[in-house]
C-alpha cells in the first residue's frame, strides 16, 4: 500500500516525526536498517545488566522548562525520570580541585560566587545570556526568533569577553563533554542552549533510553503506522522532480507522497541518482563538512553493595584547560555516568566516556564488529585502562568494585547506528560558516525532507525541536506551536 510518508531511520528524530504525523492521521512507514529501533537510544544487555548506547541524561525537564513542553507533547513525561541532585547535578574535578554545579539559576550563581566572589556580576551576565537563548528557542516556532547573533558568535569569544577568570571559564565549560568544545568554531547558540537546559534541571531515566523509543513506537503503531526493521534503504527514486519511492534491501520498494530522511545529509544524497535539482557542487560541499568527535565508552558492571551511588555526573580533568581536546593528550577528560539503581544506596553500573577523534580509529574503518584484529584490541585495552585510572583517582574504591567491563568505540557506534565516523554530535556547527553548516529541513526536492541531529542542534532537545520543524513542512506550524506554547 502506498504511504503518505516514508521515514528513513528509527532513531529519536524518525520516531518523533512518525509520532507527530501518525497522530494527525497520516499513514507512515518507518524503515530501520538494524534489528533494534532507537539509534542512540538503543540499549544492550550483558548478562543481567542493561546498558545505554548513547543516552545518559537530559536537562530542562521540570514544569515550564523547554524539554518538559516537548516531552508533554510527545507523551513521555510519565516515564521513570529521576531528578539529579539539585545541590550539584554535576561535579567538576579540575586541576586538583572539585566544584559542584547546582541546578537553578540563582543557586548556580550563588554557589560559584562563593568560590569566585569577584565574578558575581559576570556570572549574572552569563545567566542572562542563557535565559535569552532559551526564550529564543520557542520564539523560533512563531517566527519571532533572532538567533543569528548567537549562531554567528563564537562561544569561546563570549566567555572570554564576559568571564575574566580563566579557571571559572573552564568550570562553566567543563560539563560540555555533551558537545565538542572548539574555540574557533563552536557557536554560542549551541553552547548556551545545551548548558542552559542542564542548569535548569537535570534528569536520568531509570531503565534506559529504549523506553523513549518504545513509547514513541507504540503510539505510532496504535495510530496505524508501520515500522520495518532490518530494512536498509539503498535508493530513492526521482520522477518528474519528486521522490516517488524508496528501495530497501536492494529489491523491496515503498511508494509515498512525502519522504523524510534522518540519515546524515551526505548519506541521504548518496541515495539519490543524478538530478538537475541537486548540483554536484552542493553534494561535494555536504560531503566535505567536518563531523564532531566520537566517544569511547567503558561500560562497567559493579559488584553489589560496594560503591555508593552518586546522583550526579562527574567530569574529570587532569589539567585546567577543557577546550580544544587533543588526542595526543593522554589525560583525556572522562565523564562518569551512574545508572540509577532500582533500589538501595549502591551503584550497580557506571559508564566512563572520553572523546575519540576518528583519526584514532580510522585505520580499522574497513573492519566489522568482532573482526578488527589484535591491534584494535590493544587500543581498546589502553583506552579502558586509562579511563579507569582517571576515574579511580577520583572515586575511591572503584577499581576494587569492578566485576565486568565492556567497551564501545566510534567504530561500534558507526556499525550499530549507521552514524558516519561514529560522530557523537553530528556535523560540526561553525560560527564562521553558519549557512554552510546549518542544514535546512527542506531539500531541493520538494517532497524530500531531512531531520535529526545533523541539522540544527544536537542532543535530545535539539533533535526534538528539529522534528517539529520537519513535520511543520507537511502539517503546518500553526497546529504544532499551539500545542507546545499553550501550557
Secondary structure, DSSP 8 states (H G I E B T S, - for coil): --EEEEEE--SHHHHHHHHHHHHTT--EEEE-SSSS--GGG-EEEETTEEEESS---EE--STTSHHHHHHHHTT-TTS-EEE--TT-SEEEEETTEEEEE-SSHHHHHHHHHHH-GGGHHHHHHHHHHHHHHHHHHHHTTTT----HHHHSSBHHHHHHHH---HHHHHHHHTTGGGS---TTT-BHHHHHHHHHHHHH-EEEETT-THHHHHHHHHHHHHTT-EEESS--EEEEEEETTEEEEEEETTTEEEEEEEEEE-S-HHHHHHTB--BTTB-HHHHHHHHH--B--EEEEEEEEE-TTTSB--SSEEEE-SSS--SS--TT-SS--EEEEE---SSSSB--EEEEEEEE-GGGTGGGTT--TT-S-HHHHHHHHHHHHHHHHHHHHHSTTHHHHEEEEEEE-HHHHHHHH--GGG-SSSB---TTSHHHHS--SB-SSTTEEE-STTTS--HHHHHHHHHHHHHHHHH-HHHHHHHHH--
